[in-house]
Amino acid sequence: MKWWKNQTVYQVYPLSYNDSNDDGRGDLQGIIAKIPYIKSLGVGIIWLTPIYQSPMDDNGYDISDYYQINPLFGTMADFELLLAEIHKHGLKLMMDLVVNHTSDEHAWFKEAIANKKSKYRDYYLFSDEIATAETSFFGGGVWEYSTAAGQYYYHLFSKRQPDLNWDNEHLRQDVYAMMNWWLDKGVDAFRLDVIDFIGKEPFKQIRSGEKTHTYLQEMHQACFAFRDAVMTVGEMTTATIENTPLYTKRERKELDMVFHFEIASINQDKNSDDKWSYRPFNLVELKRCFEKWQVGLHNNGWNALYWCNHDQPRVVSTFGDPVNYHYQSATMLAGLLHGMQGTPYIYQGEEIGMTNIRLEAHEYRDVEILNLLAEHKQKGIDLEQTLELIYRKGRDNARTPMQWNTDAYAGFSKVPTWLAVNPNYQEINVAAAIANKTSIWYWYAELVALRKKEPIIVEGDFQLLEANHPQLFAYQRQYQGETITVYANFLGTDLEVELPCTGEVIMANYRVPLDNILRPFEFIMWKN
Ligand code: TEU
């Protein structure tokens, strides 16, 4: 079995994790100080979002030097220490790699726009005109005019993140050399940012094509094939249940798993790719979506399981009730996800039920949010209406500083922070969670341990039960004669239902189940 199949990943957003030098922003030394804490949760892998040199236009997803650590986070010596400490604690390190695009401050891009004859000109995508009407993820079009270059260049994200031209063999070889440089240092895994887009055909408005597989297979041969333990996960907005096995089946020699967006965008208007669009959530649809991916990838690839990350709002605010049923709803959501097949990802603060935050327009920091505020202001859209959209789906919801204790700035820093601390840190913080044996934190730790203890969680199949029930989310896992049954009340009202009561209750967020009723957000797992 691959070493990561019964492990859980813990995602750290370094800017918001722990500030060791009192500049209001998180750093590597701050993470080092928290490795024992992360280890105590039982996880096996730490995923760091990008820490490379960057002007931070997109908080590090705009890399200007792949071989340097951003001084904002520390030095290369700090990184070496972090890696050594992670390994000393028996953990693995997953680095986040952004090779679909660079920062416009990368030396390649500076050379490319300065000299049309430079070899680096073809590392990027230029056009004499606005070649297509395609829109960028961060608003506006994808073609930006560079006076230095005398041409337009292509960018799927901010105009400060020019896309790389993966059709250029030299570019690909430079990327593989850089990846091997980090792997040779001892990095254990990569999360590959928007990696489906490396197969784009920009002049045909195709974002991901067959070339993606070609380049991933080439990357696998160049970087992973000769190493027996590298773990890879690709982030793919174009991932479907049809194409994901082609990325993740072992014999394909591409990636180990992918993050798809079908759950994350479940309450987005289906007829729009506008992430800010909204439609009422439908539990039956959510259940069917999980079923499709669980059944579709059983013995046919591997799932990356997540509710939260640095781009998504906090799950307890999206699907739970942090005011009236904070513990119950956070634990029900976690239990549902961690009972499934795949590798679960816990995003920092999810383990204590951190929530969304309402901010004033001037308090936001995320480039995606700032672009939306500017765009809506220009269109004369009511600010309150825009702020409501941002409260529901803005990425800064996930990026508020980690809430460690009730000290000023939640113990994250001793000075004003780069992004506001959620005022609920007085109640929601790590110290309080650790001190309370029946907290969300201990529930997560139990789920992480369950995966390591019970092969059925890793290897079992998946069968959705009561598929059309509008309030009950129930499923069964079976493996080698054992059965795990999960019943969850997905809403905040009592639910009368005949409980299966098959075998021993191994997890229950109300501790002792009642007969044939599920209380608000009640979760029960049986094993027999
Ligand atoms: O996100 C890719 C992506 O699709 C995002 O645009 C996501 O859909 C959006 O942020 C949801 O609001 C990756 C990184 O996770 C994100 O942080 C980066 O901004 C983006 O790529 C560009 O590198």
Boltz pocket constraint, residues with backbone or C-beta under 6 A from the ligand:
constraints:
  - pocket:
      binder: B
      contacts: [[A, 58], [A, 61], [A, 62], [A, 98], [A, 137], [A, 157], [A, 193], [A, 194], [A, 235], [A, 237], [A, 275], [A, 310], [A, 311], [A, 368], [A, 393], [A, 395]]
      max_distance: 6.0
